Amino acid sequence: MDHPTAPLPASRHVERAHLPGIKLLPPPLRDRLHRWVIDALRHDGAAPDYDLPVGDPGLFGPDTVTWKIHADFPAMMAGGLAALMLQTLHPLALAGVWDHSSFRTDMLGRLRNTITFVARTTYAPRAAAEAAIERVRAVHRHVRGSVPDGRAYSAEDPHLLTWVHCAEARSFLQGYRAYCHARISTQAQDRYLAESAYVAEALGAREVPKSLAELEAFFRDVRPELVCDARTREVLAALDSVRLPIPLAGLGRGLFLGAAANLLPYWALDMLDRSPIARLRDRAAARSLKLIAPSIRDAMAEGGLAWRACVRTGSDYAKLFRWGG
């Protein structure tokens, strides 16, 4: 997730990155798109300094696959929405959202919180990233209760934390494979899973998959725990109606939600009763997002958090979009 929270000091300005792909937007529209997205995703809380200390690689660093995957804004947005859709299928994980969040009245705020956490743990200096993890752990200590059938849940449950992480990791990888120009090898995907497991384990997850094979096995084993019920449908309805403070908000929401649904595994689509017509719309949205992704990526590059983290570490931002060699 790559969006700026403050301007970079003028003394540390670098030239605009030249990213691959055909850009469809002229500079004025590109800049306007940048402002729209920033206004929609801006987090109200205090933000850490992404520019200092110089040289601090954070939890990962510029040579990691995690920095590459999370730098691709359109892929991460679609992947993040797909993760939320997938997560609604676990009744114990969903119960924490149902009982302890304001998703009915502020779904956009929940999305912003998720984006902010992923951004900070990926690109912020180490102290700020670790502080973000500790804040989430503190919140989790108070998120507990029971579902209607009497089973207890806790946001500190290692298995539920692993479920949430796996839904995100799978969706981010699928989003990158679908909407980024780059082809990512199986080895690189395994490396991403091994790297990103660090944050999940720091939050309390255990037995976190660290390869595609382990991830596939996890989903195979967890599927008997999943259901699509009235709660699932209500949360998804709230997601479908989230109000974005941008022009043509309905069109943009439909595009990203459709492109997100297209990333879900077949068994999740079946559980969600995604109709054949809806799946056709999802595929059309996916094709549209792939077409405009280079323009979105270009608009969100300079000044974004990945860009600022590269400046902080003295690394080449454009390298995040190259593989091999």
Secondary structure, 3 states (H helix, E strand, C coil): CCCCCCCCCHHHCCCCCCCCCCCCCCHHHHHHHHHHHHHHHCCCCCCCCCCCCCCCCCCCCCCCHHHHHHHCHHHHHHHHHHHHHHHCCCHHHHHHHHHHCCHHHHHHHHHHHHHHHHHHHHHCCHHHHHHHHHHHHHHHCCCEEECCCCCEEECCCHHHHHHHHHHHHHHHHHHHHHHCCCCCCHHHHHHHHHHHHHHHHHHCCCCCCCCHHHHHHHHHHHHHHCCCCHHHHHHHHHHHCCCCCCCCHHHHHHHHHHHHHCCCCHHHHHHCCCCHHHHHHHHHHHHHHHHHHHHHHHHCCCCCHHHHHHHHHCCCHHHHHCCCC
